[in-house]
């Protein structure tokens, strides 16, 4: 009996220990699910992707990254945006963007067929078909031969070898939309002829595209982020969507790509002006979005970006530039009263001093000035807006590759599909890079 009782006690003890182990395992799995952001009932909300970790970022931004398939279910409901308190945490004095006593951004265009163009369109193997106007039938070449002349001083002339020395051992990255990509292509074309064959390479087209200069241990890169913060338009190819959704406080996905870059050149403007209201997704958990106008949404995105710059940029080793808005020339009546066209067949710059068209928004410029002013010496503003306003002649209009198919009635009316947003190369973006060269 004693032996049997002892055995029963042992069995009972074993059973209790086994039961305790099972209960602990179940509780442990539930805890892990909560940590990883999973919920038992998958129908309650969309399944969002994995939490990313890094040990190189010291800024506090949302780190949940949405995959392409998640954006379709991101906004379960929508409401009107009510202005929130400013996200900006930095309060610094504004800085003067001029170089010494010279205001490089105030001046005039001078015809110069001796020094310009700075390169030949056909000799740059990295030229974009969206910007290669001569290749696609543009009959005139005068748009390539204008030099920007500041009032009362001179820009230092472009020297490619000197620029390569400035880039030695460094990464230069352009971050933004297709207009910033045009400036990146301009920079690559300005430099590539100085580099021997076999000593330069271009990575495949992707969100991050890299031009490598081996002898200088340097790269000139472009990163697609048209709205600066994370958005459903972050795919460099598939971004023409009915709804534009951003996460106003989420910069981690993009900042992880650019945070260690030596020279950063940002732009953001046109995407905030086109299309319907921008939807703001504040939380991936409840799926509630707010509909905001472009200027409010841009303010939120730039304030998040400004906080990143203020907290993360190391001025001892990094330079940050912000390029102001690139103007459009969609209505010829603004420079030629009574006309009903656009930039199509325009071959000369606008001569009216301080011309300002509707393609450039004053409120947006004020917003940019206010936010950049808080960053003081952390950011250099390249104010390309006024000088580019004069160049109605330098857009591709119909002389570029179009990926969409136009109806016969459109083809019969070239004004209806002219591209008066982007810029031919060689052309205006080369001058933007000359300004960058002068400030480096």
TAHU-V59069 format. One record per backbone hydrogen bond with DSSP energy under -1.0 kcal/mol. CO is the residue of the C=O (numbers start at 1). NH is the residue of the N-H. If there is no record, write none. Layout:
# TAHU-V59069
CO&NH / CO&NH
This chain:
# TAHU-V59069
1&5 / 2&6 / 3&7 / 4&8 / 5&9 / 6&10 / 7&11 / 8&12 / 9&13 / 10&14 / 11&15 / 12&16 / 13&17 / 14&18 / 15&19 / 16&20 / 17&21 / 18&22 / 19&23 / 20&24 / 21&25 / 22&26 / 23&27 / 24&28 / 25&29 / 26&30 / 27&31 / 28&32 / 29&33 / 30&34 / 31&35 / 32&36 / 33&38 / 34&37 / 40&42 / 41&44 / 63&52 / 67&70 / 70&73 / 71&74 / 77&289 / 79&291 / 99&102 / 102&99 / 102&104 / 103&106 / 106&151 / 108&149 / 110&147 / 120&123 / 121&124 / 124&127 / 128&131 / 128&132 / 129&401 / 131&133 / 131&425 / 132&136 / 133&138 / 134&137 / 141&144 / 142&145 / 145&112 / 147&110 / 149&108 / 159&163 / 160&164 / 161&165 / 162&166 / 163&167 / 167&170 / 170&219 / 171&263 / 172&221 / 173&265 / 174&223 / 175&267 / 176&225 / 177&181 / 178&182 / 179&183 / 180&184 / 181&185 / 182&186 / 183&187 / 184&188 / 185&189 / 186&190 / 187&191 / 188&192 / 191&194 / 192&195 / 196&199 / 199&214 / 201&212 / 207&224 / 209&222 / 210&203 / 211&220 / 212&201 / 213&218 / 214&217 / 216&169 / 218&213 / 219&172 / 220&211 / 221&174 / 222&209 / 223&176 / 225&228 / 227&229 / 230&247 / 237&239 / 239&241 / 244&279 / 245&232 / 246&281 / 247&250 / 249&62 / 250&230 / 251&255 / 252&256 / 254&257 / 254&258 / 255&259 / 258&261 / 262&319 / 263&173 / 264&321 / 265&175 / 266&323 / 269&272 / 270&273 / 270&274 / 278&292 / 279&246 / 280&290 / 283&287 / 287&76 / 287&77 / 289&79 / 290&280 / 291&81 / 292&278 / 293&297 / 294&298 / 295&299 / 296&300 / 297&301 / 298&302 / 299&303 / 300&304 / 301&305 / 302&306 / 303&307 / 304&308 / 305&309 / 306&310 / 307&311 / 308&312 / 309&313 / 314&317 / 314&318 / 319&264 / 320&380 / 321&266 / 322&382 / 331&334 / 332&335 / 332&336 / 336&339 / 341&332 / 343&346 / 352&355 / 357&360 / 361&365 / 362&366 / 363&367 / 364&368 / 365&369 / 366&370 / 367&371 / 368&372 / 369&373 / 372&375 / 375&378 / 380&322 / 382&324 / 382&384 / 384&388 / 385&389 / 388&391 / 390&350 / 390&392 / 391&394 / 394&424 / 396&399 / 397&419 / 398&400 / 407&411 / 408&412 / 410&413 / 413&416 / 414&417 / 419&397 / 420&329 / 427&430 / 428&431 / 428&432 / 429&433 / 430&434 / 431&435 / 432&436 / 433&437 / 434&438 / 435&439 / 436&440
